[in-house]
């Protein structure tokens, strides 16, 4: 019996040491890259200066053509992330400020995403390699139900988020497989191929969103001019009064839902194609930066 217990103890010890070593290995690999996603690009940077910085979901990533701002002499980058929520946008802004970014104007897309305060797992996963390196990240996630498992169990977060930060991502990072997320100053153009050209957002209800409030407070404390906007949707949408409800709750959020019309400017009902994005970006530049 004693030998059996010794054997089991050895197995447990070997298992524990293995997951600790894997945790260290994955963390070292994934935190020393700065070109595969926008989060690691921020984490491995310091002291950048921007005239215009853009945050939001895919409705920011696909809708603001950074080069058009640059053509006006405004140093710009689009940090919009497809699938992100205001939860992740607030955290990314905190990390930028922590890294001494100087930001004159922050354009943030606040429309459909203001209806929830949840995290987006696909984007959350990209912060996980840094959870022990950054108190800002740890504090931001500390209220999440799974935080203790992520923080205290070695390698657990890499197993749970395997599809995003598991073996495949580690291998592609080591082999320096290129991505296009940082191309075109962060803007990702959608083409003319039509997706679903109708939508129903009647179930959405805007919230007094704590992460949007955080973003406002950060901007105020750091003298960042905050430009909050709602971006266009196609005309065949049920529940378009949602945008007016957002504006009533937060009058400072500019409602550009109907600024671009006609299906020819859309790749899907919620996302404009490149032509639509260029038209919309030109409107934003005219309204806010042509002085």
N, C-alpha and C positions, 0 to 999 in steps of 0.2 A: 504493500500500500504506500509506504514511504517513497519507494522508487517511482511509483506512478505519479505521486504528487510532485516530486522533483521534475519528472518529465513534463508534466503539464505546466509547471512553473516556467520551465525553459521555453516551451512553445509560446506561452503568453509573453515572455520577455522578448523573444525573437520577433513575434508579431508586432509588439509595441515599438521596438527599435526600428523595424522595417517601415512602419507608417510614419514615424518621426523623420527618418531619413528621406522618405518620399516627399513628405511635406516640405522639408528644407530644399530638396532638389527642385520641385515644381516652383516653389516660391522664388528661388534664385533665378531660375530660367525666365519666369513670367514677369518678374519685376525689373528685369534688365533690358526690356524691349521698350521702344517708344514709337513704333510705327505701325502696329497692327490694329490699334483702336484708339479712340480719342481720349479715353480715361488714362491709359498708360502714357499717352503723349503729354498730358497735363502733369501726371505724377513725376515724370522725368524731365521737368522743365523748371525754369526760374526766370523771373523778372521780364516777362514779355510785355510789350506795349501794344494796345489796340485802340484804334478810333472807334471801331464797331465790333462787338462780339455778339454772336447769335447763339441762343440756347432754345431747346424745345425738343419735341418729338420728331417723327418723320415729317410732320407738317411744318417743321422749321427746316429740317435737313434737305427736303425736296423743294422748298418754296423760296429760299433766299439765296440768290446768286451772288456769292461773295465778290466775284471779279467785277461786278457792276459797281460795287462800292469802291473797290480799288481803283477803278477807272476815274472815279471822282477824287482820287487822292486820299481815300480813307483806308487805313490799314485794317483789314477785316479778316475774320475767320468764322466759319460756320461750325459750331460745336453741337448742332442738333444731332440727336441720336434716335434712329428708328426704334420704336417700341418703348422709349423712355417715358417716365412720368415726372411730375414736378418733384417727387421724392429724390430722384437721381440728379435732376437739374440743380436743385438747391445744394446738394452735396458737391457737385462739380464746381459750382461757383465758390463755395467755401474753400475748396482746395486751390482754386486759382488765386484767391485773395491771400491764402496762406503762403503761396509761392511768389508773392509780391508782383502779381500781374497789375499793370496799370490799364484800366479800362475806362474810356471816356463815355461810351454809350453801350448799353446792353439791350439788345432786342430779344425779347422772349415771347415765344408763341404760347399764349394762354387761352385755350378754348375748350376743346373736348377734355383735355387733361386736367382741367380744374374740377372736374366732377368726381375725382377720387384722390385719396391720400395714400394709396397702396404703392408698394414697390413693384418694379418690373423685374422679374427674376433674370431674364436674359441680360439686362444691363447691370443688375445687382452683382451678378457673377464676376464681372470685370473688375469690381472693387475688391473682391475677396482675397486675391494674393497680397494685398497691402494692409489687411486688417490688423496685423500685429505691428506694422511699421508706422501707421498713422492713427494718432488718437482721434483725429477729426473723423475718420472713417468709422472707427470703432464706436465712438460716441453717437454717430448718426444712426448706426444700426443697432444700438444697444437696446432699443425698445422693441425690437423684433422678437417674435416668439422663439425662433431658432438661434438667437445670438449666442447663447452659451455653447451650443454644439459647434457652431462655426469657429468660435474663439478658442475653446479649450480642448476640443478633441482633435488631435493631429490628423491631418489629411482628410478630415470629414468633409470640409467644404469643397475639396477637389472631387470627391465622390459624388456629392449631391449635385454639383454643377458640372458634371463630367462632360456634357455635350458642349459646354462653352469654354471651360478651362481645364479639361482633362488631358489625356495622353495626346490626342490629336493636336490640340492647340499648343501643347508643350513642344511637340515634334516640329510643328510648322514654325514655331518661334525659333527653335534651335537652327533649323535649316534656312531661316530668314525668308520664308515664303512671303512674297509681297501681297498687300491688300490695296484696295482703292479708297479706303475710308478717309484718308488725308489728302487725296487728290482734289484738284479744283478748289483749294482752300476750304475743304470740308463740305462743299455743296455736292449733292448727288442728284444728277439730272434724271428724271423719268422720261421715257419716250412716249410716242403717240399711241402705242398699243392700248386699246381700251379695256379696262377692267369693268367692274360693276359700276354702272352709271346711275345708280339710285341708292338711297340710304334712308334709314329711319332712326332718328336720334331722340324720339319722343320720350324714351325712358331715362335719358340723361338729365341730371339735376345739378346745377352748379353748387359748389360748397364754398364756405369761408375757409379756404384751403390754407392750412398752417404752413405748408412748404412755399406757397406763393408769398405768404406773409414773411417768411424767413428771407426769401429773395429780396423783397422790398426793404427789409431792415438792413441786409448786407449792403445793398446799393446805397442806401441813405448814409450808412456809417462810413462808406468808402468813396463818397462823392461820385458815384456812378449814375449817369443819367439813364433811368430805366424807361424803356419804351415797350410796353406790353401790348400785344396785338392778337387779334383773332384773324386767322387766315381763311381764304375762300374755300367753299365747297361747291359742287355742281348744283344746278338748279333743281334737280329732281330729288329733293330731300324732304322728308316729313319731319316736322318738328323744328323748323328753322327759327322759331321764336326762342329757342334755347340761347342763341347768341345775344338776343336782347336781354334775356334774364341775366346772363353773365355781366353785361354792361350795366344793368341796373344795380347789381350787387357790387360791382367794382367799376365805377364810372371812368376811372383812369385807363381801363383796358379799351383800346381802340378797336372798333368793330369793322373789320375789312372783309367780312364774310361774303359780301356781294360785290367786292371791288373788281373781280374778274368773273365774267359770265361766259356762256357758250361752251358746250361740251368739247369743242375742238381744242380748248386750252387745258383739258384734263386728261390724265392717264387713267384715273379711277375717280369715283365720286368725291373722295376725300383728299385727293392728291393731284396737283397740277403737273402737267408735263413741262418740258424745258421752256417752251414758248410761253406758257402761262406763268411760270415762275419768273421769267424775265420781265414780262409785263407787270406782274405784281411787285417785283423788286423795284422797278422803275417808279412805280407809284409811291412806294415807301420812301425812296430817296428823294423824290420831289416834295413829299409832305414834311419830311423831317430833316433833310440834309442839304436843301438847295438854298439855304440862307447865305 
